[in-house]
Amino acid sequence: MLLISGPSVADDELDTKLERIAAAVQAQGLPSALRLLDEAVRGPGRQPGATTLPRTEPDAGQPTDSEEGLAGRRLSAGLRLLHAADVRDPVRDFPGALLHVYGERSLLVQRKHLATGPRPRHHLTGVPRAGMRPHADRPALTRDTITRFLGAEHS
């Protein structure tokens, strides 16, 4: 099993951050909620308030109101599914090989939100200088980590 920045347990801090983003969809609209999400998961070296949202000319590929509404409802519902999540026991009891990769600089899902089971088949690896998206922030290091894990399982 491969987990990338997926929380195993949500605490009050994570629940509050996720709810703030989910609530912003209705209160301020999808673009505002996406900016909040981007701020929460941005990788290292990104300036506060910077965004990775695509820039387009007005009316050039902009989502319709119904598409934006659907995307907003999906985002809000998805974030709220993690409220008070606690899958530590199933993760710890997973009998197979497990690698949980996370960014050590994540502003959202942090080490305290992750669980693994007993070694030698369960591994937790923090990617230095990476945020919530270690595969985007440090792709080569993340790929090498996964490759080593898969190689060890096939040895």
C-alpha positions in Angstrom: 0.0 0.0 0.0 1.3 3.5 -0.9 -0.1 6.5 0.9 1.0 10.0 0.0 0.1 12.7 2.5 -3.1 10.9 3.4 -4.1 11.5 7.0 -4.7 8.5 9.2 -6.1 10.6 12.1 -7.6 14.1 12.1 -7.1 16.2 15.2 -8.9 19.5 16.0 -6.2 21.5 14.2 -6.6 19.5 10.9 -10.4 19.5 11.3 -10.5 23.3 11.7 -8.3 23.9 8.7 -10.3 21.6 6.5 -13.7 23.0 7.6 -12.4 26.6 7.0 -11.7 25.6 3.4 -15.0 23.7 3.0 -17.1 26.5 4.4 -15.4 29.0 2.1 -17.0 27.3 -0.9 -20.4 28.5 0.1 -19.5 31.7 1.8 -16.9 33.1 -0.7 -17.1 30.8 -3.8 -14.9 28.1 -5.2 -11.9 30.4 -6.3 -11.5 31.6 -2.7 -11.8 28.1 -1.3 -9.1 26.9 -3.8 -6.8 29.7 -2.7 -7.2 28.7 0.9 -6.5 25.1 0.0 -3.5 26.1 -2.0 -2.2 28.1 0.9 -2.6 25.1 3.2 -0.8 22.7 0.9 1.8 24.9 -0.9 5.2 23.6 -1.0 8.4 25.2 0.3 9.6 28.4 -1.2 6.1 29.5 -2.3 5.2 33.0 -1.2 2.1 33.4 1.1 -0.9 34.1 -1.1 0.8 32.7 -4.2 -1.5 30.5 -6.2 -1.1 27.7 -8.7 -4.6 28.3 -10.1 -4.5 28.6 -13.9 -4.7 32.1 -15.2 -7.0 32.5 -18.2 -8.6 35.4 -20.1 -12.2 36.2 -19.2 -14.6 33.7 -20.8 -11.7 31.6 -22.2 -12.3 28.2 -20.7 -13.9 29.5 -17.5 -16.2 27.0 -15.8 -19.9 27.5 -16.0 -21.8 28.3 -12.9 -23.1 24.8 -12.7 -19.6 23.3 -13.2 -18.1 25.5 -10.6 -21.0 24.7 -8.2 -20.5 21.0 -8.7 -16.7 21.3 -8.2 -17.3 23.3 -5.0 -19.8 20.8 -3.6 -17.3 18.0 -4.3 -14.4 19.9 -2.7 -16.5 20.8 0.4 -17.9 17.2 0.7 -14.5 15.6 0.2 -12.8 17.7 2.9 -15.6 17.1 5.3 -15.3 13.4 4.9 -12.0 13.7 6.7 -13.6 15.3 9.8 -12.7 13.4 12.9 -11.2 10.6 10.7 -9.4 7.9 12.6 -8.2 4.9 10.7 -5.1 4.3 12.8 -6.2 0.7 13.8 -6.9 -0.5 10.2 -3.7 1.0 9.0 -1.6 -0.5 11.8 -3.4 -3.8 11.3 -2.8 -3.9 7.5 -0.9 -7.1 7.0 0.9 -6.2 3.8 3.7 -3.8 2.9 2.9 -0.2 3.5 4.8 3.0 2.7 3.5 6.4 3.9 5.2 9.3 2.2 4.7 12.9 3.4 6.3 16.3 3.1 8.2 17.3 6.2 7.1 21.0 5.6 3.5 20.3 5.0 1.2 22.9 6.5 -1.8 20.6 6.4 -1.1 16.9 6.9 1.8 16.6 9.3 3.6 13.6 10.9 1.2 13.6 13.8 -1.7 12.8 11.4 0.0 9.6 10.1 0.0 6.0 11.3 1.9 2.9 10.3 2.1 -0.6 11.7 5.0 -2.7 12.8 8.3 -2.8 10.9 9.8 -4.2 8.8 6.8 -4.1 6.4 5.5 -0.7 7.3 7.5 2.5 6.6 7.0 6.2 7.1 9.2 8.5 5.1 9.3 12.3 5.4 10.5 14.1 2.3 12.7 17.0 3.3 11.9 20.4 1.9 8.6 19.2 0.6 5.1 20.3 1.5 1.7 18.4 1.2 2.6 17.4 -2.3 6.0 15.7 -2.0 5.6 14.2 -5.5 5.3 17.7 -6.9 7.8 19.5 -4.6 10.6 16.8 -4.8 9.6 14.4 -7.6 13.0 12.7 -7.9 13.4 12.0 -4.2 9.8 10.9 -3.9 10.1 8.6 -6.9 13.4 7.1 -5.5 11.8 6.5 -2.1 8.9 4.6 -3.7 11.2 2.7 -6.1 13.4 1.6 -3.1 10.3 0.5 -1.2 9.0 -1.5 -4.2 12.5 -3.0 -4.8 12.7 -4.1 -1.2 9.3 -5.8 -1.4 10.3 -7.8 -4.5 13.7 -8.9 -3.1 
